[in-house]
């Protein structure tokens, strides 16, 4: 078997899949091994359950009146146990 070129498929581009791809690329680079990784993800974005969105907190007001929308980033984080996904964990 020819091991001069390694091809790996990673199913799921959540935190584990992305971390695995990064780790494997670092190891391959350190050893001078040609590596091809393909990530497969069913969602439109990478990161799994980790997500960041813009939240509109309403109108900002200053000394001269309204100044526009009060927008902030909200990090939704990663849920430890997602019962919708891991249905077998339900009591």
C-alpha positions as protocol buffer text, in pm:
chain_id: "A"
residue {
  index: 1
  type: UNK
  ca { x: 0 y: 0 z: 0 }
}
residue {
  index: 2
  type: UNK
  ca { x: 135 y: 341 z: -98 }
}
residue {
  index: 3
  type: UNK
  ca { x: 143 y: 570 z: 208 }
}
residue {
  index: 4
  type: UNK
  ca { x: 322 y: 861 z: 41 }
}
residue {
  index: 5
  type: UNK
  ca { x: -9 y: 1049 z: 8 }
}
residue {
  index: 6
  type: UNK
  ca { x: -264 y: 1019 z: 287 }
}
residue {
  index: 7
  type: UNK
  ca { x: -632 y: 1098 z: 229 }
}
residue {
  index: 8
  type: UNK
  ca { x: -866 y: 1141 z: 525 }
}
residue {
  index: 9
  type: UNK
  ca { x: -1240 y: 1211 z: 543 }
}
residue {
  index: 10
  type: UNK
  ca { x: -1379 y: 1377 z: 856 }
}
residue {
  index: 11
  type: UNK
  ca { x: -1753 y: 1354 z: 906 }
}
residue {
  index: 12
  type: UNK
  ca { x: -1885 y: 1658 z: 1091 }
}
residue {
  index: 13
  type: UNK
  ca { x: -1728 y: 2003 z: 1105 }
}
residue {
  index: 14
  type: UNK
  ca { x: -1816 y: 2082 z: 1465 }
}
residue {
  index: 15
  type: UNK
  ca { x: -1552 y: 2156 z: 1726 }
}
residue {
  index: 16
  type: UNK
  ca { x: -1427 y: 1795 z: 1725 }
}
residue {
  index: 17
  type: UNK
  ca { x: -1407 y: 1763 z: 1347 }
}
residue {
  index: 18
  type: UNK
  ca { x: -1234 y: 2099 z: 1304 }
}
residue {
  index: 19
  type: UNK
  ca { x: -991 y: 2025 z: 1588 }
}
residue {
  index: 20
  type: UNK
  ca { x: -910 y: 1686 z: 1440 }
}
residue {
  index: 21
  type: UNK
  ca { x: -845 y: 1836 z: 1097 }
}
residue {
  index: 22
  type: UNK
  ca { x: -618 y: 2103 z: 1248 }
}
residue {
  index: 23
  type: UNK
  ca { x: -424 y: 1850 z: 1457 }
}
residue {
  index: 24
  type: UNK
  ca { x: -376 y: 1612 z: 1164 }
}
residue {
  index: 25
  type: UNK
  ca { x: -258 y: 1894 z: 936 }
}
residue {
  index: 26
  type: UNK
  ca { x: -6 y: 2007 z: 1199 }
}
residue {
  index: 27
  type: UNK
  ca { x: 129 y: 1652 z: 1243 }
}
residue {
  index: 28
  type: UNK
  ca { x: 150 y: 1591 z: 869 }
}
residue {
  index: 29
  type: UNK
  ca { x: 333 y: 1921 z: 816 }
}
residue {
  index: 30
  type: UNK
  ca { x: 580 y: 1842 z: 1097 }
}
residue {
  index: 31
  type: UNK
  ca { x: 660 y: 1504 z: 939 }
}
residue {
  index: 32
  type: UNK
  ca { x: 660 y: 1627 z: 580 }
}
residue {
  index: 33
  type: UNK
  ca { x: 373 y: 1395 z: 489 }
}
residue {
  index: 34
  type: UNK
  ca { x: 142 y: 1500 z: 205 }
}
residue {
  index: 35
  type: UNK
  ca { x: -210 y: 1501 z: 346 }
}
residue {
  index: 36
  type: UNK
  ca { x: -552 y: 1561 z: 193 }
}
residue {
  index: 37
  type: UNK
  ca { x: -841 y: 1616 z: 433 }
}
residue {
  index: 38
  type: UNK
  ca { x: -1205 y: 1648 z: 331 }
}
residue {
  index: 39
  type: UNK
  ca { x: -1456 y: 1779 z: 584 }
}
residue {
  index: 40
  type: UNK
  ca { x: -1818 y: 1676 z: 538 }
}
residue {
  index: 41
  type: UNK
  ca { x: -2083 y: 1889 z: 712 }
}
residue {
  index: 42
  type: UNK
  ca { x: -2460 y: 1885 z: 658 }
}
residue {
  index: 43
  type: UNK
  ca { x: -2517 y: 2241 z: 784 }
}
residue {
  index: 44
  type: UNK
  ca { x: -2442 y: 2557 z: 587 }
}
residue {
  index: 45
  type: UNK
  ca { x: -2180 y: 2672 z: 838 }
}
residue {
  index: 46
  type: UNK
  ca { x: -1888 y: 2517 z: 1023 }
}
residue {
  index: 47
  type: UNK
  ca { x: -1864 y: 2494 z: 1401 }
}
residue {
  index: 48
  type: UNK
  ca { x: -2148 y: 2260 z: 1493 }
}
residue {
  index: 49
  type: UNK
  ca { x: -2347 y: 2393 z: 1789 }
}
residue {
  index: 50
  type: UNK
  ca { x: -2106 y: 2682 z: 1849 }
}
residue {
  index: 51
  type: UNK
  ca { x: -2241 y: 2995 z: 1687 }
}
residue {
  index: 52
  type: UNK
  ca { x: -2222 y: 3373 z: 1709 }
}
residue {
  index: 53
  type: UNK
  ca { x: -2504 y: 3604 z: 1605 }
}
residue {
  index: 54
  type: UNK
  ca { x: -2574 y: 3977 z: 1608 }
}
residue {
  index: 55
  type: UNK
  ca { x: -2844 y: 4076 z: 1857 }
}
residue {
  index: 56
  type: UNK
  ca { x: -3037 y: 4401 z: 1820 }
}
residue {
  index: 57
  type: UNK
  ca { x: -3082 y: 4539 z: 2172 }
}
residue {
  index: 58
  type: UNK
  ca { x: -3298 y: 4828 z: 2058 }
}
residue {
  index: 59
  type: UNK
  ca { x: -3244 y: 5197 z: 1991 }
}
residue {
  index: 60
  type: UNK
  ca { x: -2940 y: 5383 z: 2127 }
}
residue {
  index: 61
  type: UNK
  ca { x: -2994 y: 5732 z: 2264 }
}
residue {
  index: 62
  type: UNK
  ca { x: -2728 y: 5994 z: 2318 }
}
residue {
  index: 63
  type: UNK
  ca { x: -2727 y: 6357 z: 2429 }
}
residue {
  index: 64
  type: UNK
  ca { x: -2867 y: 6458 z: 2088 }
}
residue {
  index: 65
  type: UNK
  ca { x: -3139 y: 6192 z: 2068 }
}
residue {
  index: 66
  type: UNK
  ca { x: -3154 y: 5858 z: 1882 }
}
residue {
  index: 67
  type: UNK
  ca { x: -2819 y: 5736 z: 1746 }
}
residue {
  index: 68
  type: UNK
  ca { x: -2914 y: 5410 z: 1578 }
}
residue {
  index: 69
  type: UNK
  ca { x: -2952 y: 5046 z: 1666 }
}
residue {
  index: 70
  type: UNK
  ca { x: -2768 y: 4904 z: 1966 }
}
residue {
  index: 71
  type: UNK
  ca { x: -2607 y: 4591 z: 1816 }
}
residue {
  index: 72
  type: UNK
  ca { x: -2392 y: 4343 z: 2006 }
}
residue {
  index: 73
  type: UNK
  ca { x: -2238 y: 4005 z: 1927 }
}
residue {
  index: 74
  type: UNK
  ca { x: -2378 y: 3712 z: 2124 }
}
residue {
  index: 75
  type: UNK
  ca { x: -2173 y: 3395 z: 2152 }
}
residue {
  index: 76
  type: UNK
  ca { x: -2416 y: 3107 z: 2172 }
}
residue {
  index: 77
  type: UNK
  ca { x: -2146 y: 2864 z: 2283 }
}
residue {
  index: 78
  type: UNK
  ca { x: -2166 y: 2488 z: 2272 }
}
residue {
  index: 79
  type: UNK
  ca { x: -2425 y: 2291 z: 2465 }
}
residue {
  index: 80
  type: UNK
  ca { x: -2279 y: 2009 z: 2675 }
}
residue {
  index: 81
  type: UNK
  ca { x: -2570 y: 1772 z: 2615 }
}
residue {
  index: 82
  type: UNK
  ca { x: -2807 y: 1835 z: 2326 }
}
residue {
  index: 83
  type: UNK
  ca { x: -3106 y: 1610 z: 2393 }
}
residue {
  index: 84
  type: UNK
  ca { x: -3252 y: 1685 z: 2050 }
}
residue {
  index: 85
  type: UNK
  ca { x: -2941 y: 1537 z: 1889 }
}
residue {
  index: 86
  type: UNK
  ca { x: -2852 y: 1274 z: 2150 }
}
residue {
  index: 87
  type: UNK
  ca { x: -3200 y: 1134 z: 2199 }
}
residue {
  index: 88
  type: UNK
  ca { x: -3068 y: 820 z: 2368 }
}
residue {
  index: 89
  type: UNK
  ca { x: -2970 y: 1022 z: 2676 }
}
residue {
  index: 90
  type: UNK
  ca { x: -3332 y: 1106 z: 2761 }
}
residue {
  index: 91
  type: UNK
  ca { x: -3464 y: 948 z: 3080 }
}
